[in-house]
Structures are given as C-alpha cells and as structure tokens.
Amino acid sequence: MNEVLYSSKHLFYPCTIIKTLDDEKKGGSASGSDASVPVLVKTSDGALHKISDSTKLIQLTSPQDYQGLPDVLHLPHVTEASLLHALRVRYNRDDIYTSAGPILVSVNPYKNVTVKGESLYSEEQMMLYRKTSSSSTPHAEDQLPPHLFKVADKAYSALIASGAPELEPHIEEEDAVLSMSPRPMGGRNIRDQSIIISGESGAGKTEATKVIMKYLARITKKALAGDGETSASADVSSLEDRVLSSNPLLESFGNARTLR
C-alpha cells in the first residue's frame, strides 16, 4: 500500500489527506507537514471530511493492522475509531467474534454463519476447539479464531485444573472474589468459574448462552463416555438434557425485571 493512511478520533475509518484548506496552501498536499491547518480527507469508504487541525491526525504505521485483527489489543493505536473499524471489517467478512484480551466481543449477524460449508457451531467446530485446548503445544488455542467455544473451554479447563491434586495457591490474585478459598469436593478443591454475558436487547445474549451450554454439555458427554463407566451413556444423556433444559429457567430470572 503506497498511500499514507491516517486515523482520527472523530472518524471511524482510516483516511488519506486530499488537500489543505487554508488560503496560503490551498490545493497543496499536507502530507509530511507539521503545520496546524485544516485539511480535506477521504476515508476508506469514499466519504470526504474536513479536519480542522491536521496535527490531530495520527499516521498509521502499520495499516494492515486495521484490516481486522483477531485481537484488537494488538492494534498499534487502540482507540474508539480503530476498534469500531476493526469490528466493521471483521463483521463484513462474517468474522462476528473479536477478542479484546480475555474479553470476547460479538456482533449479531442475524443470519447463519458457516465455516468451510459447516455451521459455525457444528460438532466438528466444538471438537476442534476442545482438541486444540487439550494439545500439548503451548498456546495452540491462540491459533484458532475467537469463538464462544474458546471462552467456554477456558472456563471448563480452569474448573478441571482447579480440582487437580496439590493445587498451587493464587497468591497474586488480589480480587476478593477470586481470592476466596476453593470449596472442597470429593477430596479436591474446586474453584468455581463464571462467564459474564452482557449486551443490548437483541445483541444475542440468549443465543450465546445456549451455545456455551451446548458446548459444555457436549464436551462433558465426551469426557464421561470415555471413562468406561457402565451407565455412562444414560448419565451423559441425562446430564446434557438437564444442562440444556435449564436455559428457560435461567432466562426467566433474567427477564423477571424487564418489560419483555
């Protein structure tokens, strides 16, 4: 890319400088100039905008980073404009999930999204995220795109790891909730996990909850079935039914104080 791209907190698209608008330099280029002059810029969507102070424009040193990184924290300049642009670019190519560190940002596509001809929430996708997280390769899960399955699997893996023998104390955790002593269960210390799902009405919170619960039910079913228990088949079927059937109950609590 030969043209120089700039970012502004007032624009939600990268832009290029078309010309300066002051009387002395009208018609000239402001590229490379440190003078505080009004400029006419063109955003990547083709719209023209007037910026009153050219020094407020920030040159994008790595324009490719603004083409939709999986994790927006890796952007060279994390601003509202760069964040919204990254989400827009990813949404336009059906990448509805974007990471912001440990936070997953999702944009409701209002349609069925597929990956290589398969549903974004197919069993193959479930097992892909579960298999990768169980891999001995360090940070193997980071190579997969952001997904609700990744969030659910991290919570599940942390829950299982907390019950491992000789649990190391979390001495660096200062949060009062996280610092609570793990509760004993079956001779092991289990540390409860939580997944917080928030958003506007219609953002897809209920569907996200269903996806997460379906994933947890599926991987738990696989884990129990592999233990060689005599009643494994019946137990896992009952567990899956109970987990998925609990969603209407949880939803009723969530809707108890709303007009809908």
Secondary structure, 3 states (H helix, E strand, C coil): CCCCCEECCCCCCCEEEEEECCCCCCCCCCCCCCCCCCEEEEECCCCEEEECCHHHCEECCCHHHHHCCCEHHHCCCCCHHHHHHHHHHHHHCCCCEEEECCEEEECCCCCCCEECCEECCCHHHHHHHHHHHCCCCCCHHHHCCCCHHHHHHHHHHHHHHHCCCCCCCCCCCCCCCCCCCCEEECCEEECCCCCCCCCCCCCCHHHHHHHHHHHHHHHHHHHHHCCCCCCHHHHHHHHHHHHHHCHHHHHHHHCCCCCC
